[in-house]
């Protein structure tokens, strides 16, 4: 399942023209599965806009991955863009493996991304979102929490990774309190998230 609006669909088509460079023609299409709700972005990094959201369990076709990077180019239901490979799994010898951890064994080709003049530029902390995403069930926060966060957004922190439920925030990230509520919040890669104080794991992502 991919959620798109009409303007985003046009952006995805435009991105596809840019992304078409670099895939070896001999490479047989490889399918993968998203292990969590995963943003599809116009470029290989958390600073790039999203063109869609691949719901958990979506089937993706992998074009290739950038050498020395954790970003891969995929197609999900006709929507083409970049995702964080740590949250893709595929079959290898009858077992499901994480794409990022077994890229050499999977023989995924290297692709390139040609930066565009208007590409966003960020200064990343170099940290990554870590931790298995399958161990935490998302919560359903009350509406007044969203209202409070919208009124007190705070500074956005950019990390080298993708925002998903279950990911653990590095200790370097400062979170903020929500009055009379059990969870903290912070904006990561442009998305507000709720964080469990004891574990520093993301329990909810505002999209």
N, C-alpha and C positions, 0 to 999 in steps of 0.2 A: 504494500500500500504506500503510495506517494501522494502527499498533500501539496497541491499547487494552486496558485492563483494565475489568472491569465497573464499579467505582466511578468510574473516569475517564469512562466513557460516560455515567453519570448526571450527572456534572459538566458534560459537554459539552452535554447536553440542557438543563440549567439555564441555562448560559451563552447558549444559543441564544435563550431567552426574553428575556434582557436585550438581546441584540444585534439583535433584530428591528427596532429603531427606526431610522428615518433613511434607508432605501433608497428612492429614487424608483421608483414602480411602472412608469414608462415605460422604465427602463433594461433593455436586453437583456442577458441573462446573458453574461458574458465568461469564457472559460476561460484558464487560465494553467498553466504547468508549473514545478514546483519544480526548481531546478538543483542542489540538494544536499539531504541529509536535513535536514528543517526542522521545528522545534517548532511545534505549534499551541497557542496559549495562550488562557487565559480572558479576558485583557484586553490592551490595546495597549501592551505594555512587557515587558522581560526579567524584571521582578520577579513577573509573574503566573505561576501554576502552569500546567503543560502538561496538555492533555487528549488529546494524541496526537502521533504523529510521522509526518509525511508523508515517505515515502522519496523519494530522488532520482528524478525523472522522473514523479512523481505528477501527475495532472490535478486542478486546483483550479478552482472556480467563484468568481469575485470578486464580492462584494456591493458593495464600495466601500472608500474609504480615508479616513483622517482628514486634514482640511485642515491643512497645515503639519507633518505627521508622516510618518514612513516606515512606518507600520503600516496594514495592510489587513485587512479581514474576509473570510474565505473559507469555502468548504465543500469538504472533501475526503472523498469516500466517505461522506457523511452526517455527518461530524464537522465542527462549525462552531466557528470561533474566529479568533484574530488571528495574523498572521505578518508578518515583516519583508519589505517589498516589494522590497528590493534583491536578494532571492533568488528572485524570480518572473520568468518570461519569458512573453511572449505574442506572437502574430502581429500585425504591422503592415505592411500592404502587401507581404506575402509574405516578410518578414524577421522573425526572432526578436529582440525587443527586451526590455530590462529594464523591468519595470513601473514601478519607482520613477523611472527616468530619463525616461520618456515618458508620464507620467500625463495631462498636458494634451492631448497628441495622441490619447491613447486615450479621452478623455472619460469617465474613470472618475468616478462621482459621489462627493461627499463624504458620509461618514457620521459619526455621533457616538458616543461612548461615555459613558454616564452612570455616574460613579463610584459604587461601592457602599460602605456603611459599613465593611465589613471588608476593603476593598481594601488590599493591601500598599503600603507607602510606602518608597521608597529615595531615597538621595542619589546621583544619577548623576554620573560624572566629566565627562559631556558628550562623551567621546570615542566613536568608533565603530570597530567591527571593519571593516577595509578589506582590499582585495586580491581578485583573482579567485579563485573557489573551484575552478575546473576545472584548475588548474595543479599540484596536489599530490595524489598518491595517499596514502590513509591507511595508517598502519603498523599492525602487530598487536603490541602490547606484551606481554611475558611477565606471568604472573600476579603475580609478586613485586612488580612496579611498582605494581599496584593496591593490594596489601597495604600497601606503604610509604606511598602517598598517603592511604589510609584512616586510617592511624595518625598521619599528619602533615598534616592537611587544610589548615591555613593559613587566612587570611582570604579571604572571597569578595569579588571585585571586580565591580561592576556597570557595564556599558557600554551605551551606547545602540546596540543592534544585537543580532544573534543569533550564537550560537556555532556555527561551521561549520568543517569542515576546509578549509584553504587561506587562512583569514582571517588577516591580519597584526595582531598586537597593538601598540597604541601604546607608545611608549618610556616612557610614564609608568607602565606596569604592571610591577610587580616580580615576576619569576618565581623559582621555587625549584629547587634542584638535586635530582635523584634520584641517590643514590650509585651509582657504577659503571654509569652508563647514559648514553646519548647525548643524551637529551632532558630538558628542564626541564618543570616543571608549575606550574599555577596554577588556582584556581577562578574561573571567569568566569560570572556570572549563575547561580550555583548549580550549575554543572557543572564537574567537574575536566577539564582538558585537558592534553595533552602538546604542548610547543612546541619547535620546532627553534631552537637558540640563535643560529645565524648569521643566519637570516632573520626570526625571531620569528613565524613562521607556525604555526598550529595544525595538527598532524599526526594528532591522535587526540582524540576526544571520548568521555568516559565517560558512558554513559546509564543 
